[in-house]
């Protein structure tokens, strides 16, 4: 299991670096469409869609990504920010269920498409800029994991993700602030804390969807790591907001 995780992680990092620094903007955009399509396929699985509907949904999300890319509008990031800041906290608080129907289709689009567009525009501005925000979320996840394991006592959301703690969340904030200081990331501390909170919301929201669907992972595409959404859950919430704050 550990060997699988290491090999998969190495391949993922290598593939990401090739896309960031070895691909043209057009090629990178196609790669990001592919990521969005795979995420849509897994989301459709969580929504318990039938195979034909999963295929249609995946294709539909890919087409929408193309339309959003051609429109070049930050409105999609505003929709994402409103969803994650205003709707998701209530969703987590009251434990609303979402397994099928139009609502599942719509929410999947709000979760996936803004992240795709943020990736694309960040890469067009600078691959380093995209990498810096990806790394911010990774630092938050890693810091939360290790601090939570070492000192975690108070559960953050025990009915959704029992392993997460308030101490881990605090560790994520500290880790991100240290990361920003060392990399000279030009964002106010309050915005860094907000992005950290958003990454945690993204993680918790996908955990709730998986729990409601009765599965441990969103998919099996990445040996030792689960599915694509399992690796992108924090980014679905944090990256569009980062784009809204820095690219508009």
N, C-alpha and C positions, 0 to 999 in steps of 0.2 A: 504494500500500500504506500509506504513512504517513498519507495523507488518510483512508483507511478507518479506520485505527486511531484517529485523532483524533476522527472523527465518532462512531464506535462508543463510544469512551470517554466522550464528552460525553453521549450518549444514556443510557448506563448510569448515570453519576453523577446525571443529572437524574431518571431513573426511581427510583433509590435514594432520593434526597432527598424525592421526592414520596411514596414509600411510608413513609419514616421519619417525616416531619413533616406529611404531608397526609392520611394514611389513619387510619381508626379501627383499633383492635386487631384487630377481626374482618376488616377488609379487608386489613390487613397480613398476617395469618395466612394468608388465601387466596393472597396474592401469594407468600408463602414456600412454601406447598404447591406452587404452580406452579413455583417454582425447583427444589424437590426433585424434581418430576415430570420436568422437563427434564434434570436431572442423572441421574435413573434411566434415562431414554431413552438418554442417551449412555453410561452405564455398561453397559447392555444391549448397545449396539453394540460396546463394547470386549470384552465377553464373547462376541461373535459369535452372539448370539441371532437366531433367525429373526423376521421382522416381527411375526407374531402373538404370539410369546413376548415380544418387546420391548414390545408394546402392553399385554399382560397384566401384565408386570413393572412398567411405568410406573404403571398404574392401581393395582396392589397397593401400591407404595410410597406413593402418594398416600393410600390408605385407611389404611395403617399410620401415616402422619403424623397423620391425623385422630384415630386411636385414642390415640396417644401424647399428643397435645395434650389430649384429654379426661381422660386418666388423671392428668396433672399430677404425674408422678413423676420424680425426678432419677436413677432407676436407669439410664435410657438413657445418661446422661452417664458413669456409672460404667463401664458396658460399653464405651463409646467410649474412656475413659481407659485401661482395661485393654488394649484392642486396640492402641492407638497406642503405649503405653509398653512393653508386654510382648511383643506379637506382631510388630508391624511391624519393629522393629529386627532381629529374627531373619529375618523375611521378606526384608528388603533384603540381609542378610548372606549368606543361602544362595540367594537368587534363585529362590524357589519360584514356580511357574507357576500361573496362575489364569485360565482362559479360558472355562470353561463349568461346567455342573453346579450342584448345590445349594450348593457352597462359594461360587461366584461370586454366586449370588443372596443368600446370607447376608451376605457381606462388603460387597456393595453397600448393603444395608440399614444395616449398622454404619457405613459411611462417610457416608451421606446423611442418615438420619433424625435422629441426635443433633444434627447441624448445624442442621437445620430447627428442632428444638425449642429449641435455644439461641437462634436468631434470634428466635423467637416470644416466649420468656420475657423476653429482654433488652428487646425492644421494648415489652412490656407494662409492664415496670418503668420504662423511660425510653428514648426514641429516642436520646438523647444517649449513654446507656450502651452501647447497641448500636453506635453510630457510633464510640465511642472504641475498642472492641475490633476493629472492622473496620479502623480506621485503624492500629492497632498492627500488624496483619498486613501491611497495605499498606506501612507504613514498613519493616518487616523485609524484605519482598520488594525494595523499591526500593533500600534500603541495600546489600543483598547483591549486587544486580545491578551497581551502580555501583562499589562497592569491589572486587568480583570482577573487573570489567573493567579497573580501574586497577592493582590490585596482586595479582590472583589468580595464584598459581604452583602451589599444591599442590591437586590434584584431590580433591574431597570424595567423589564416587562415580562414578568414570570410566566404569564399565560401565553405569550407569543414566542419568546426566545429566552428560555430559562438561564442560559449561559451568560447573558449580558448583564452587566452591573453598572451602577452609577459611578463606581470607582473607575471602571473601564472607560466610561464616557469621559470622565475628567482626564484620564490618561490620554485619550484621543485628542482632547483640546490642547493639553500641554505639548504633546508630540507635534501637533500641527503648528503651534506657535514657535516651537524651537526650529522646526523645518523651515518656516517662513523667514525666521531671523537668519539662518545660515545660508539660505538661497536668495536673500534679498527680494522675496516675493512682495511686490508693492501693493499690499492690501491692508486696510485697517484691521486691528485686532478683532474688533466686533464682527467684521465680515468673515474673518477666518473662523471665528467661533460659530457663526451662522452656517458656514459651509460644512463645518464638522458635524453640527447638529443635523443638517440635511443628509449627510452621508449615513448617519445612524438611522434616520427616518427611512431612507431607502432600503437599508438592510432589514429593518423591522417589518416594513410593509411586505417585502417579498417573503419573509419568514411567515407572516400571517397567511399569505396566499398559499404557500406550500402546506402549512398546517391544515388549512381548510380543505385543500385538495388531497390530504392524506399521504403526502410524499415527503421524503427526506431532502431530495435534490430536485431542481427544476428540470434536469435532464441527465444524460449519461455521456455527452459528447466529449467531455474532458476527463479522462481517467484520473481518479484520485481527487478531482476537484468538483465533480458534479456536472452541472450544465453551464451554458454561457451566461444565463441570468444570475446564476450563483456568483459569478465573478464580476458582474456588472451592477448588482443591486444597489450598491452605494452610489455609483456613478449616475444612475438614472435620476436621482434626486439632486445631487450636488453639481454635476457638470452643467446642466442648463442654467442654473442660477449663477454659476461662475461666469458663464458666457454673457448672461444678462447684465452682470455687474461690470464686466471688463470690456465687452465688445460693442456696447451700444452707447 
